[in-house]
């Protein structure tokens, strides 16, 4: 038996935590849509997989340690024949299954670190369901499992091939590393000197507590051409494409929350080469870096990306002290439980270029659904190479965050990434949060902001979500044409002539919040009373006439 690593212990205790963002296990659920999978052949491949990777049989004992059980007692595989269901019933059954597996909590005490399911669908189609607990299987290990499973399925005559060493061997070698112990103490001091300056968690627009756990995902795919453009831009800036995507993400979160200073949780999965064949091991090698984001007025997206890339290098140089321990020290320092509920995970730049090989795609089909949960995680944003492009995937706790807010923030991130790919020079524009007064506290929208959003909603139906994020998105991103923009300016000047708004006042980075502030200042603080009268006079079902007379 072995002691749990700091991350494993956090996962184990976190699944028992109740209250906000608790009551979930740290796990990854994935679906592959393929065809003509033989259940018997797949079960045989799974048995070899469990014989190959001992951590599939890992169990956590009553005293909080980890041990290896027997493969025959740990294997969880179920087959469900849905091939005769009618389309509506089939869709309902698959949706229920997805929801059930998404919120599943595997029985680690009994050695259940993973579960596999096969749904047989009409016309020979199939869906492979895979759920893995991160206390035993981190995301890179999951990819390794799928490669081996596909190999064993494709070639049934292959014997099980346990590696030269095990995850437990790796833990022993790590525990004997005297240099690591020295660096851990040095890095602990480095972090403790910075606890006073650690920014708070992002000021999220959380929903009312007490709701049933509900997780979901949003995903977008950036083409191979867009990936190449982003990689070229990152090379020009002397940073990784992961750092570039992280910087853009931080700018979007800053704008969506109104937070200028906040912290992000950035996982890393470095496997120190303590044992032979470490690249073939399955286990939890994860650590987290607690990244301090400080968006400053006047910063461009490029400056944000460069600043955070530099900070990431500092964090990597002091990563011997686990991020879990940093957060524990921060909680003690502030005498209250501290968290980092927004996570940014990058799988870009991994060996082999992509999550899965062609073998996995040929055997099991495409990965068409993936969602993760984790204790104290409200949003986990991931970027990874897939089919030559970049998969952007956000896993969301919808019982904690408003759906409209998340949707608006996600669309903003997707639009920004595509814009930078199409026009790398746009990185020189002001970052979203930099053109407003950044602060850690959000406030209710002013009447002037509400009026502007109402006008935008009429001019660009469906683009305004009704969330806080709308106020911090560039106005030009709402899809206004030049004619719409001219009408928008004309209307504002008819209602609030003292503001004297010109088209030049609405630049590429101008948001509803910044424009409302400008209007309020120029009107001598009179705009809110005018906007209030306007909102009372114009009902939501009325069509705004840009030739209408002012409300006051």
Residue pairs with C-beta under 8 A, 6 or more apart in sequence:
1 61
1 65
1 66
1 67
2 65
2 66
2 67
2 168
2 171
2 172
3 65
3 66
4 12
4 60
4 64
4 65
4 66
4 135
5 171
5 284
6 322
6 324
6 325
7 135
7 284
7 286
7 287
7 288
7 322
7 324
8 66
8 135
8 284
9 64
9 324
10 324
10 375
11 25
11 26
11 133
11 134
11 135
11 284
11 374
11 375
12 60
12 64
12 108
12 135
14 22
14 26
14 374
14 375
14 376
15 23
15 24
15 25
15 26
15 105
15 375
17 23
17 375
17 376
19 209
20 206
20 209
20 400
21 339
21 341
21 375
21 376
21 377
21 378
21 397
21 400
22 375
22 376
23 213
24 103
24 105
24 213
24 215
24 373
24 374
24 375
25 104
25 105
25 106
25 133
25 373
25 375
26 133
26 134
26 135
26 372
26 373
26 374
26 375
27 104
27 105
27 106
27 131
27 132
27 133
27 134
27 372
27 373
28 131
28 132
28 134
28 137
28 139
28 142
28 370
28 371
28 372
29 101
29 102
29 104
29 129
29 130
29 131
29 369
29 370
29 371
29 372
30 129
30 130
30 131
30 142
30 367
30 369
30 370
31 98
31 127
31 128
31 129
31 130
31 367
31 368
31 369
31 370
32 127
32 128
32 130
32 360
32 364
32 365
32 366
32 367
32 368
33 125
33 126
33 127
33 365
33 366
33 368
34 125
34 126
34 127
34 128
34 363
34 364
34 365
34 366
35 124
35 125
35 126
35 365
36 124
36 126
37 118
37 126
37 128
37 153
37 363
37 364
39 79
39 118
39 120
41 153
41 156
42 77
42 116
42 118
42 128
42 153
43 77
44 152
44 156
45 149
45 152
45 153
45 156
46 75
46 77
46 116
46 149
47 71
47 75
48 152
48 158
48 159
48 160
49 56
49 145
49 148
49 149
49 152
49 160
50 56
50 57
50 71
50 74
50 75
51 71
51 160
51 162
52 148
52 160
52 161
52 162
52 163
53 145
53 148
53 162
53 282
54 68
54 162
54 166
54 167
54 168
55 68
55 113
55 136
55 137
55 141
55 166
55 167
55 282
55 283
56 71
56 74
56 75
56 113
56 114
56 136
56 137
56 145
56 282
57 68
57 69
57 70
57 71
57 73
57 74
57 111
57 113
58 66
58 67
58 68
58 69
58 108
58 111
58 113
58 135
58 136
59 66
59 67
59 68
59 69
59 74
59 108
59 109
59 110
59 111
59 113
60 66
60 108
60 109
60 135
61 67
61 109
62 109
68 168
69 110
69 111
70 111
73 110
73 111
74 110
74 111
74 112
74 113
76 106
76 112
76 114
76 115
76 116
77 115
77 116
77 117
77 118
78 115
78 116
78 117
78 118
79 117
79 118
79 120
80 97
80 117
80 118
80 119
80 120
81 120
82 90
82 93
82 94
82 119
82 120
82 121
82 122
83 120
83 121
83 122
83 123
84 122
85 93
85 122
90 121
90 122
94 119
94 127
97 117
97 119
97 129
98 369
101 115
101 117
101 129
101 131
102 215
102 371
102 373
103 213
103 215
103 373
104 115
104 131
106 112
106 113
106 114
106 115
106 131
106 133
108 133
108 135
108 136
112 133
113 132
113 133
113 135
113 136
113 137
114 130
114 131
114 132
114 133
114 136
114 137
114 145
115 129
115 130
115 131
116 128
116 129
116 130
116 131
117 128
117 129
117 130
118 126
118 127
118 128
118 129
119 126
119 127
119 129
120 126
121 127
126 365
128 364
128 365
130 142
130 146
132 142
132 145
134 284
134 286
134 372
134 374
135 284
136 282
136 283
136 284
137 145
137 282
137 283
137 284
138 269
138 283
138 284
138 285
138 286
139 269
139 345
139 347
140 269
140 285
140 347
140 350
141 281
141 282
141 283
141 284
141 285
143 355
143 356
144 280
144 282
145 282
146 356
146 360
146 364
147 356
147 357
147 359
147 360
149 364
150 357
150 359
150 360
150 362
150 363
150 364
151 158
151 359
152 158
152 160
153 363
154 359
154 362
154 363
163 277
163 280
163 281
164 275
164 276
164 277
165 275
165 276
165 277
165 278
165 281
166 281
167 281
167 282
167 283
169 275
170 271
170 274
170 275
170 278
170 281
170 283
173 274
173 275
174 180
174 272
174 274
177 272
177 274
180 272
180 320
183 320
184 320
184 321
186 318
186 320
187 318
187 319
187 320
187 321
188 321
188 325
188 329
190 318
190 321
191 318
191 321
191 326
191 329
192 329
195 329
195 330
195 333
196 333
197 292
198 263
198 290
198 292
198 330
199 261
199 262
199 263
199 292
199 293
199 294
199 440
200 259
200 261
200 262
200 263
200 440
201 262
201 263
201 338
201 339
201 340
201 341
201 342
202 253
202 257
202 259
202 262
202 263
202 264
202 341
202 342
203 257
203 258
203 259
203 262
203 440
203 441
203 442
204 257
204 341
204 342
204 378
204 400
204 401
205 257
205 401
205 402
205 405
205 442
205 467
205 468
206 378
206 400
206 401
207 399
207 400
207 401
207 402
211 399
212 399
213 373
213 397
213 399
214 397
214 398
214 399
215 371
215 373
215 395
215 396
215 397
215 398
216 371
216 395
216 396
216 398
217 369
217 370
217 371
217 393
217 394
217 395
217 396
218 393
218 394
218 396
218 406
218 407
218 410
219 391
219 392
219 393
219 394
220 391
220 392
220 410
220 414
221 386
221 387
221 389
221 390
221 391
221 392
222 230
222 389
222 390
222 391
222 392
222 417
222 418
222 421
223 389
224 387
224 388
224 389
225 421
226 389
226 390
226 417
226 418
226 421
226 422
227 241
227 385
227 388
227 389
227 390
227 421
229 420
229 421
229 422
229 424
230 241
230 244
230 245
230 390
230 417
230 420
230 421
231 241
232 424
233 244
233 420
233 421
233 424
233 427
234 240
234 241
234 243
234 244
236 424
237 244
237 302
237 305
237 306
237 309
237 427
239 305
239 306
239 309
240 309
240 348
240 349
241 348
241 349
242 346
242 348
242 349
242 383
243 305
243 308
243 309
243 312
244 305
244 309
244 420
245 346
245 348
245 383
245 390
245 417
246 264
246 266
246 291
246 305
246 308
246 309
246 312
246 344
246 346
247 301
247 304
247 305
247 306
247 307
247 308
247 309
248 301
248 304
248 305
248 413
248 416
248 417
248 420
249 264
249 344
249 381
249 413
250 264
250 291
250 293
250 295
250 304
250 308
250 344
251 295
251 301
251 304
251 416
251 431
251 432
251 433
251 434
252 409
252 412
252 413
252 416
252 432
253 259
253 262
253 264
253 293
253 342
253 409
254 260
254 262
254 293
254 295
254 431
254 432
254 433
254 438
255 412
255 431
255 432
255 433
255 436
255 469
255 472
255 473
255 511
256 405
256 408
256 409
256 412
256 468
256 469
256 472
257 442
257 468
258 433
258 436
258 438
258 439
258 441
258 442
258 443
258 468
258 472
259 433
259 438
259 439
259 440
260 294
260 295
260 296
260 433
260 438
260 439
260 440
261 292
261 293
261 294
261 295
261 438
261 440
262 293
262 342
262 440
263 290
263 291
263 292
263 293
263 340
264 290
264 291
264 293
264 340
264 342
264 343
264 344
265 288
265 289
265 290
265 291
265 323
265 340
265 341
265 342
265 343
265 344
265 377
266 288
266 289
266 290
266 291
266 312
266 315
266 343
266 344
266 345
267 286
267 287
267 288
267 289
267 343
267 345
268 286
268 287
268 288
268 289
268 316
268 319
269 285
269 286
269 287
270 285
270 287
270 319
271 278
271 279
271 281
271 285
272 278
275 281
287 319
287 322
287 323
288 322
288 323
288 324
288 340
289 312
289 315
289 316
289 319
289 323
290 315
290 323
290 326
290 327
290 330
290 340
291 308
291 311
291 312
291 315
292 311
293 308
294 307
295 304
295 431
295 433
295 434
295 438
296 434
296 438
297 434
297 435
297 437
297 438
298 430
298 434
299 307
299 430
299 431
299 434
300 427
300 428
300 429
300 430
300 431
300 434
301 416
301 420
301 426
301 427
301 428
301 429
301 430
301 431
302 427
302 428
303 431
304 431
304 434
305 427
327 338
327 339
327 340
330 338
331 337
331 338
339 376
340 376
341 376
341 377
341 378
341 379
342 377
342 378
342 379
342 380
342 381
343 374
343 377
343 379
343 380
343 381
344 381
344 382
345 380
345 381
345 382
345 383
346 382
346 383
346 384
347 355
347 382
347 383
347 384
347 385
348 383
348 384
348 385
348 390
349 385
350 384
350 385
353 385
353 388
354 385
354 386
354 387
354 388
355 367
355 384
355 385
355 386
355 391
356 367
367 386
370 393
371 395
372 380
372 395
373 395
373 397
374 380
377 395
377 397
378 396
378 397
378 400
378 401
379 394
379 395
379 396
379 397
379 401
379 406
380 394
380 395
381 392
381 393
381 394
381 395
381 413
382 391
382 392
382 393
382 394
382 395
383 390
383 391
383 392
383 393
384 390
384 391
384 393
385 391
390 417
392 413
392 414
392 417
394 406
394 410
396 406
398 406
402 467
404 465
404 466
404 467
405 465
405 467
405 468
405 469
407 465
407 467
408 465
408 467
408 469
408 470
408 473
409 469
412 432
412 469
412 473
412 477
415 477
419 426
420 426
420 427
426 508
429 508
429 509
430 509
431 509
432 472
432 473
432 474
432 509
432 511
433 472
434 509
435 509
435 510
435 511
435 514
436 472
436 511
436 513
436 514
436 517
437 517
442 468
445 453
445 468
445 471
446 516
446 520
446 528
446 531
447 527
447 528
447 529
447 531
447 532
447 535
448 516
448 519
448 520
448 527
448 528
448 531
449 471
449 512
449 513
449 516
450 531
450 535
451 531
451 534
451 535
452 512
452 515
452 516
453 464
453 470
453 471
453 512
454 535
454 538
454 544
455 488
455 491
455 492
455 544
456 463
456 464
456 470
456 475
456 478
456 480
456 488
456 512
457 463
457 464
458 543
458 544
459 478
459 480
459 484
459 487
459 488
460 478
460 479
460 480
460 484
463 478
463 479
464 470
464 478
470 512
471 511
471 512
471 513
471 516
472 511
472 512
472 513
473 511
473 512
474 508
474 509
474 510
474 511
475 506
475 510
475 511
475 512
475 515
476 485
476 506
476 508
476 510
480 488
485 503
485 506
486 503
487 546
488 506
489 501
489 502
489 503
489 506
490 546
491 544
491 546
492 499
492 501
492 519
493 499
493 500
493 501
494 548
494 549
494 550
495 530
495 534
495 550
495 551
496 519
496 523
496 526
496 527
496 530
496 531
496 550
498 522
498 523
498 524
498 526
499 518
499 519
499 522
499 523
499 527
500 522
501 515
501 518
501 519
501 522
505 515
505 518
506 515
516 527
519 527
520 527
520 528
523 530
529 552
530 550
530 551
530 552
533 551
533 552
534 551
536 551
537 551
538 544
538 551
